[in-house]
Structure formats: C-alpha cells, structure tokens
Amino acid sequence: MTPTAGPYAGTARLDATRRALELQALGDAPRIDLLVIGGGVTGAGVALDAASRGLRTVLVEARDLAFGTSRWSSKLVHGGLRYLASGRIKVARESAVERGVLMTRTAPHLIRALPQLVPLLPDLLRPGQAALIRTGFHAGDALRLGAGTPGVLLPRVRRIDAERTRRLVPAVRTAGLRGALVAHDGQLVDDARLVVALARTAAQYGASVLTRVRAEEVTGASARLVDALTGQEITVRAGAVVNATGVWAGEVDASIRLRPSRGTHLLVDAGLLGHPTAALTVPVPGSTSRFVFALPQQLGRVAIGLTDEDAPGPIPDEPQPSEAEVSFLLDTVNTALATALTRSDVRGAHAGLRPLIDTGDGSTADISREHAVLESPSGVVTVVGGKLTTYRRMAEDAVDAAVRLRGLPARTCWTARLPLVGAPGHRDSRPSPAGARTGGEVPASLLARHGGTAHEVLAAGESAPIAEGLDVTRAEVAYAVSHEGALDAVDVLDRRTRIGLVAADAERARKAVEEIVAETVAQRR
Ligand SMILES: Cc1cc2nc3c(=O)[nH]c(=O)nc-3n(C[C@H](O)[C@H](O)[C@H](O)COP(=O)(O)OP(=O)(O)OC[C@H]3O[C@@H](n4cnc5c(N)ncnc54)[C@H](O)[C@@H]3O)c2cc1C
C-alpha cells in the first residue's frame, strides 16, 4: 500500500485521520524515494515538486506547517528590484520570473498587486535620492517586462500628485508633500496560506505530509522519525533525503553552519494610518539603500518592518523582537507621518530569522536572498536560503540535485504550470463561489484566503465571524481542521488564520476556536 492509498487518494484533504493512516502505512512499508524534512515554504515546495514528478515522497515537519520563518515574512512577492541595486542580476531575474509564475499561474488567488509609494518630501529624501529611486523603479519595470508579466497585473511606474498620495496613504505628512513615486509588487494575503496550499497540493499528488513528526539521526539514505503525539518511531529508508529546515538546517546536518539574522515587524491598527491601500516606503535616515515599509495587511492591520540584526546562539522556536528594533521602526516610519505612532499603538510584534552561512572566520556569507543546494559528506541534500518568492525554483534545484546524485526515477519538473489548490485551473477550484449556501454572498476576506475553494470552506461551517470585529468565519476554523491539517486550536490561531499575531485578538477568539476544533475533530472520528 502506498501512503496515500484509500479514501484520501487524489485529494488535497489533510486531517488527523489521514495523518494516522499514512504514518501506519509508512511503518508497514518504510522504503520511499524522497524524504523531505521541514514543512516551511521550501519543504512544501520540494514535496510538491517531487510528488508531481512521480516520486514516492514523504514530508515530515516537527511542529506544524509554516511553523518557522515562512510565517514571519513581509508577505511580498518580490520582483527582484533590490537585488539589481547590489548587482545580483541573476537573482533579480529569477525573482521577477517566479513572481510572474506565482501571480499568473500557480497562486494568483493568494496574491494581489500592491502599490508601493515613496512620498516626495524634501526633508525625507537626500539630494539626488528621488532620481535614484525613480531609476531603480524603472529598472524593476524592465525586469517585469523581461519576465513577461503583463502591465495589467503589475502597473507601470508612475509619479502621482499630493492629493492622490493622500488618498492612498491618508496618514502621510502633508507639509511640503510634492506627490509620490509609485511602483507595484506582489503581496500575499498571508505567507502561511501559501505553505498550506503547497502542502495540500503535494498531498493531492501523492505525498504524505506528516506534521508533529521530527526527523532525527538523518543520513543521506535514512532517518529516524519520531511522532510527537504518540512517541512512535519509524526508521525510513529513502533514495534521497532533502533537508529543508531553514535556520535549523545545522541541527539536522552538522556539516552546515548557520548564523542567523533577525528581521522584525510591528503591527498597528490600519485605522491609525487612515486605512492605507498602498505600502508607504520610508528611507532610513542616513542611508541611501535601506527603507522601512508600512504594509497594509489582512485583518485590519498595517505591518511596519524590517530590521536586520545579528542573532547568534541557539535557534529559538519563536524569535522575539528587541525593544531597540521596535524603537528603530517607529522612529523611522514616523519621519513620514503627520501624527507620530507611539509604543502604545503597537498591537503586536514578531520576528523571523534569515539563514546566513557562518564562514567560521567571524564573517557570514549572505544566502538569505540567493539560495544554496549543498550535498553534505553524509549525502544529505540541503536547500537553504532564498525567499518565499523563489521557493519553486529552489524546490526544482533541490529535486534535480537529488535525482542526479541518486539516480531517482523522476520526470522533469513541471511545477511552473501546476496551479495550487484554490488557484484558477486547479481541479477542485470553482470559478465563482456564487450559489454557496450563504445565498451567494461570500465574504471578500474569505475569498482572498481561499480562492476557488471558497465553496468548500463555506460547506464546512457557518459564515458568521469567529469573534466580533474579526473577519475570519467560523467555517474557516472548521475547514482548517477538516481539510488543512490543523491538529489543534493553536495551529488554527497562529498558522491557518493569523488571528494570533495580535495576542488580544487571540484571546477574544480562543474559546470559540477551541469549541469548533473539538466539534470538528469529534465529527471526523
Ligand atoms: C523577517 C523576514 C522577512 C521576509 N520577507 C520576505 C518577503 O517579503 N518575501 C519573500 O519572498 N521572502 C521573504 N523572506 C524570506 C522567506 O521568509 C524565507 O526564505 C522562507 O520562509 C524560508 O522558508 P524555509 O521553508 O526554508 O524555512 P522555514 O519556514 O523556517 O521552515 C523550516 C521548517 O523545518 C522544521 N524543522 C526543523 N527541524 C526539523 C526536524 N528535525 N524535523 C522536522 N522538521 C523540522 C521547522 O519546524 C520549520 O517549520 C523573509 C525572511 C525574513 C526572516
């Protein structure tokens, strides 16, 4: 029996029963083609790449899908502009191409075009800086054109007047405002939702996706898998093992030495900035190349980021922002606002770690933008670095390496043409959720998070909000358990929805989420 035989074969449904069945099947037949360790965007992408090439694939994630860095990003689908500035043409092109693939074929339902606006305030920009930014924006536009991404999807660079600037970002300082430069990039409704869509699509193509399972004693051809829920252990034999554990890569393969850097975001209520519909880009005083962004997000928040702080030492489960980072972000964004934000306006703060390679001589090599595929002496293939935007290319490179090194029987990669669950063209997607049982009215926020599977979500529960003022429906909570592999209320609060980003919101929703999780689990037994 293959791990995905039975009632789940060919479905994108992940739940506790499937997990138990597949663990049992793996224990009975522990010989597979590819073991993927890590359920972030990279590991989920590798599992989809391998399974869709016909390899018998198992992904193990020690905690939950998107538990690591993949949920702490800025949620941008970058076109590569920032890499051009540092002369990294190849990575800039790769980013622009992958952004186009995501926005046109694989996950357009999760991504929208986000205007990014640099206000023309004379005391904010250094002499010549506006011209430099304009040149950069046009170079970014050339990348978009080169990647074949149409202008209707990502409009061209333009200059807007002060009135239009105020309409897009009402809180911007108006004294001396001469308008703004605007360029467009992609923005994910949520990074963790991309990971879940990848993992579910991988499962549909036959991969076993096993959360709460840690890989230990990993070699190039085997690993001991430990089920955190039961303590059961399985030793699997694999044609190849791919280590996609991000900043934890060195714990799985001792030949990898990383030294992370921390990036922090703050969350404030969107109302404080007048509900902006564009990202505000603010130059860091004294620098020509560093910026702080205020990015409109789902659930009525604006995220303000980003820092870059050396973070040596043991890797924490959830990195914590420092007070100095919070002050730096507030001070910088305030230089462009009419009314300054204060510490008490901060509703939440979170941080993620970028993996930098420790060269051992006190310096680091930056692979946080460009990815690396490394084969260790034990034969483990590690894929590390890169970014959310380029996960597909990273996955292709890692599986290509595993296939080449181990002679695995795989077809060529075709993920650039493979729509993820919820995307138009995916076999479970419906073009319009009209006729859903709420009478045709589907909350826009639900549609933005689920795309063409909105009808399935609404069939899982009620369309009422989970708590007053939170635009997450009760149906989404039930669906997270019945289809998206959430095993408990914390998975739902912190990763399937992002209610947990603001602790006060999580407290308001927790009881209702716990009840729906318990009911849904009981129904599925
Ligand atoms: C602050 C910040 C902002 C960013 N913003 C952007 C952005 O806007 N756009 C963009 O494109 N990129 C962005 N990036 C980059 C992007 O977030 C990362 O490149 C990406 O999320 C890394 O994913 P990953 O799957 O490699 O690692 P992770 O997401 O960390 O996944 C690794 C997983 O491995 C699991 N694991 C660890 N050890 C084991 C084990 N022994 N057994 C089983 N599982 C294990 C962990 O639990 C974890 O879930 C940002 C990065 C940072 C830090």
The ligand as an ORCA input file, in Angstrom:
! r2SCAN-3c Opt
* xyz 0 1
  C      11.816     38.864      8.521
  C      11.790     38.208      7.185
  C      11.017     38.744      6.149
  C      10.969     38.115      4.908
  N      10.165     38.631      3.935
  C      10.080     38.014      2.738
  C       9.213     38.515      1.736
  O       8.505     39.501      1.918
  N       9.170     37.867      0.544
  C       9.931     36.760      0.294
  O       9.872     36.253     -0.820
  N      10.751     36.230      1.246
  C      10.827     36.832      2.457
  N      11.631     36.320      3.443
  C      12.327     35.043      3.211
  C      11.402     33.842      3.477
  O      10.537     34.082      4.540
  C      12.248     32.606      3.761
  O      13.185     32.441      2.740
  C      11.406     31.332      3.835
  O      10.271     31.486      4.634
  C      12.253     30.184      4.366
  O      11.448     29.033      4.364
  P      12.022     27.613      4.733
  O      10.957     26.637      4.403
  O      13.354     27.430      4.089
  O      12.279     27.643      6.304
  P      11.206     27.594      7.488
  O       9.959     28.289      7.136
  O      11.895     28.067      8.731
  O      10.843     26.054      7.637
  C      11.677     25.120      8.236
  C      10.807     24.099      8.962
  O      11.602     22.989      9.344
  C      11.047     22.452     10.546
  N      12.058     21.595     11.188
  C      13.208     21.992     11.777
  N      13.892     20.904     12.217
  C      13.155     19.800     11.901
  C      13.336     18.394     12.089
  N      14.420     17.883     12.698
  N      12.378     17.544     11.638
  C      11.272     18.026     11.003
  N      11.062     19.356     10.805
  C      11.993     20.230     11.248
  C      10.679     23.704     11.332
  O       9.712     23.431     12.330
  C      10.179     24.639     10.236
  O       8.766     24.612     10.107
  C      11.714     36.939      4.688
  C      12.522     36.410      5.713
  C      12.554     37.031      6.951
  C      13.391     36.458      8.042
*
